[in-house]
Amino acid sequence: MNSAVQFTVLLACITICSSAVIKNCRCVNSIKAVNPKMIVEVRVLKPRPYCSKCEVIVTLKDKRSKCLDPESQFTKFVLGADQKTCAKMSTAISKTATAASTTAVTSS
């Protein structure tokens, strides 16, 4: 009877340990640069509890993902260009919203 209880506890432990998701860093190897014309999306993953480093992942037009070295000049350039594009888009959106609200007020 004692060995049956031990076996059940062992089986439960194996089940729990094998079903647990162990998260790791996504980027094992990183590259210095890719063709900038092929970049569709840039994601920056800040350090997390299970990964202590910052990761920059780009999605290419052919649906592949590549990890960029966060310290490389190319990556810094891409991140700067991406932030400038986002800033321009948000400025354009706010100008459009302001213009639309001004037009709505003047036409009333």
N, C-alpha and C positions, 0 to 999 in steps of 0.2 A: 504494500500500500504506500509506503514511504517513497519508493522509487517511482510510482505512478504520479505522485504529486510533484516530485522533482522533474520528471519528464514534461509534465504539463507546464510548469514554470519555465523550463528551458525553451519549450516550443513557443510560449507566449513572448519571451524575450527575443527570440530569433525573429518572430513576426514583427514585433515593434521596431527592432533595429533595422530590418531590411526594408520596411515601408517608410522610414523617416527620410525626408529629403535633406541631403547634405548640400548646402550651397557653397560654391567656390567662386573665385574670380572668373569672369567670363573670358578674359584675355590671358592666355598662357604665353603666346608669342605675339609680339607687336612689330609692325613695320614702320619705317620712317616716313613713307609717302605713297600715295596712289595717284592715278590720273585724276586731276580735279574735275574734269568734264564728266567723269563717270559717277561722281558722288550725288546721291539722291537725298540722303538723310544723314545727319550727324547727331549722335547721342553721347552725352557726357554722363558717366556714372561716377558719382562722388564716392569716397570711401564709405564702406558699410561695415556692419559688425562682423561679417564673414569675409570681407575683402578689404584690406587696409590701404589699397592703392586706388588712385583715380584712373578711370579707364575711358578712352575715347573710341567709340565704335562707329564706323561709317558703313552705310548701306549703299551698295553700288547699283547701277542700272540693271545689271544682270542678276539681281536679287542676292548676291553674295554679301556677307558682312566681313569687314576687315577691322582689326584692332590697330590703332595708330599709337605710336609712342607719344605720350603726353608732353614730353620734354623737347621733341623735335621742332625745328623752325617751321616745317610744313604744317604740323598740327596746330601750332600757335597761330599761323596765318589763316588756316581754315576756320578755327574757332573765332578769330577776330572778324573774318568776312561773314561768318554765319551770324554773329551778334549784330553786325552793322546791317545786314539784310533784315533781321528781325526788327531792329530799331526803325528802319525805313518803313517797313510794312505797318508797324504799330502807329507811326506818325501819320502815314497815309490814311489809315483806318480812322484815326481820331479826327483828322482834317475832314474826311468824308462825312463822318458822323456830325461834326460841328456844322458843316455846310448844309447838311440835310435838315438839321434842327433849325438853323437860321432861315432856310427857305420855307420850312413849315410855319415858322412864326410870322414871317413877312407876308405869306400868302393868306393868312387867316384874317 
